Amino acid sequence: MPVAIITGASKGLGRALAEALAARGWDLVLDARNAEVLKETAAAVAARGSRVEALAGDVTEGAHRAALVAAAWRLGGCDLLVSNASALGAEPLVRLAELPLDGLRRALEVNAVAALGLVQEALPLLHAAAAGAVITVSSDAAAEAYETWGGYGASKAALDHLAAVLGAEEPGLRVWAVDPGDMATDLYAAAVPDDDGPRPDPADVAPAFLRLLDERPASGRYAAPDLLEGRR
């Protein structure tokens, strides 16, 4: 069975991707900070027949990243690494003039530095896989100037560039940065608590990621709405 590591997997898009991959027979290593929520998610995913290793922790800690990769090795390797864990930098979001610098540092550490650290840790297993792939979850805030989204957007822009360079440096892998578009997630609710407009469920966005795995296009940046449109 193929094996995937997914960070930020206890809810939202991370859980939706875990459930979608489990439905296809993948074994999974799941990460999140909240141990209780992660335990519930892992049980739901395992009920689909997958082997699941659930490790609660902080992806900014090197020992935790090493434990995630070690868990994947016990399951047989790592065919896919999904960096989905994210930090906003401030909750709710604020203008740059008010953004705590410690919040910006946290967003950069979680969204970019930890993502690269996990790739570095997992590279030997990804190279050994028949079709190793890395997915970094981006945002339209990485490419567009939205008020109050500056710190988060800057961290995702950094992640986009790391993914682009990794794709150039590792031609044997597929490296896809994916902008999932708007979704109904706790992260968005924390970012803009007064905005309660309707948004897609993460489960409806997950098929965009599956399309990448099915078709294996060139490494690069993709938008989930475009991938979903192509499937209709």
N, C-alpha and C positions, 0 to 999 in steps of 0.2 A: 504494500500500500504506500502511496506517496505521503509525505509528511510535511506539514506546514507549521511554522511558528507565527502566531498572531499576537501582537501587543495591543493593549487596550481592548481586550476581548470579552469583558464581562457583560457589556451591553452595547446598544447602538450598532454602528456599522461593524465593529469587531465581532460582536455576537452573530450578526446576520451573516457575515462571511464564514464564521466557524460552522454555523448550521448548514450553509450552502455547500461547503466543502465536505462536511460529514455526510451529507446526502449523496455525495459522489464517491464515498468510500475512502476519504482521506483520514489519516490519523493526525492528531493535533496537539501542539503545545500552546497553551493559552496563558496569557499574562494579564494581570490587572492589579491595581493597588488594594481594592476592597476584597478581602478574602472571602467574606460571606457571599457576596454577589457572584464572585467568580466561581465559588463552589456550586452554586445553583445552576449557573450557565454550563459548567463542565458536566454536571449530571444530565442536563437536558441534551447536550451534544452527544454524550456517551450513549444515551438511550437510542440513538440512531445507528449504533453498532460500531462506532469509531473507538479506537483507543485514544484516551485523552490524558495528558499531563497538564495539570493546572497549578501554576506557581504564582502566588501573590507576591508582589514586590514592586520596587521602583526601578524603572528602566535606566535611570541615571546612575545606578550603582553597578559597577563592573562585575561584582560577584553575582548579582542577580542575572545579568546578561549571560554570564558564563553558565549559570545553572539552566537557563532556558535552552542554550545550545546543547548542553550535556543531556537534557531530557530528550531533545530531538534525536540525538545520537542513539539513545537507548531504544527509541522507537524505530530506528533504522536509517536515519540520516535527515537531511533537510532539502526538500525540493522547492520550497517556497518560503520566503520570509516577508511578512507583511508588517510594516511599521505604521501602526494606526494610533498608538498612544499619543495623546496631544495635551498640551497645556496652553491656556489662553493668555496668561501673563497678568490678567486682572479680571475679576468677576464681580459685577458686569464689566464689559469693556469700557475703556475711557480714552479720551483724546491723548495724543502723545505728550502734550504739556503736563498731563497729570499721571502718566504711566509710571508706576514705581520701577526703578531700574532693577531691583531684585526680581520683580515680576517678569521683566524682559529677559533677564538672565535665565530664569526658570523655563520660560517658553523656548529659548534657544537650546537649553540643555536637554529638555525632553524631546522637542520636535526635530532637532537637527543633530546635536552632538551624540545623544544616546542612540539615535537611529544609525548613525555611522558606526558607533561602537559595536552595535549588535551585528551589523554587516561584517565588520572586521572579525568578530568572534566566529561568525557562521561561515565565512568564506571557504574554509576547507571542505565542509559538508556540501555547500552549494556547488563547488567545483566538481565534487565526486558524483553529484546527481546527474542523471541522464539529461535533464532539461531544467537546470536550476534557474530560479527567477526571484527577483526582488520587487516588491510593490511598496512604494511610499505613498501615503495618503496625503494629498496636497489640499489646496483650497483656491477658490477664485480670488481670495484676498492676497494670495501670493503674487498675482499678476495685475490686480486692479487696486486703485486707491480709494478705499472706503473709509470714511471717518470712523474713528475709534478702533479700527481693525489693524492699525499700524504695527504694533508689536507682534501680534499673532501672524500677520501677513509677512512681516520680515522674517520670522522664523521659518515659515513655510516656503518663502522664496529661497532661503538658504538651503532648505531640504531639497527643493527642486534642482538647485544647481549641483548639489552633491550627487543627486541621482543621475543627472545628465553626464557628469564627469565619470561616475562609476560605470555608466553604460559604455562610455568611450574606452575606459581602461580595462573593462572586463567583457570583451566581445563574445566570450563563450557563454555568458549569462544574458538573460533578458532583465532589463531594469526599467520598470514602468512607474512613472509618477502619475497618480490619478487624482484629478479633481472630482470629488463625488457630487458636487453641486449641493444645493440646499437639502437638508434632511431634518426630520423631526427627531432630534437627539437631545440628551441632557446637556451636552456641550453647548449647543446653540441656545438652549434655554438659559444657561448660566451666562452666556455672552450677552444676550439681549433679552432680559426677562420680560420686557413689556411687549415684545413682538410675538403674538400668539397666532399668527397667520398659518394657514394650512401648508404643510410641507410633506414631501414623500417620506414614506417609511423606509428605513435603511434596508429592509428585506426586499424592497422594490428596486433598490440601487445595486444590490449584490450581483445580479446577473451581468452587469457591465464588467465587473472584475472577472467573472467566469468566462466572458467572451475573450478576454486577453489570454487566459490560460488555454482556451480552445484553439485560438487562431495564432497565438504567439507572434504578434507583429513586432516590428523593430523596437528596440529600446527607445523610450521617449516619453513625452508628457501627453496624457490623454484626458479627455473630459467624459465623465460617465454619461451625461445626457446624450452625447454624440454616439457613444457605444451602444446605448439602449436604443437610440433611433435606428441604428443600423441593423438591429435585431428584429424590428417590426416587419 
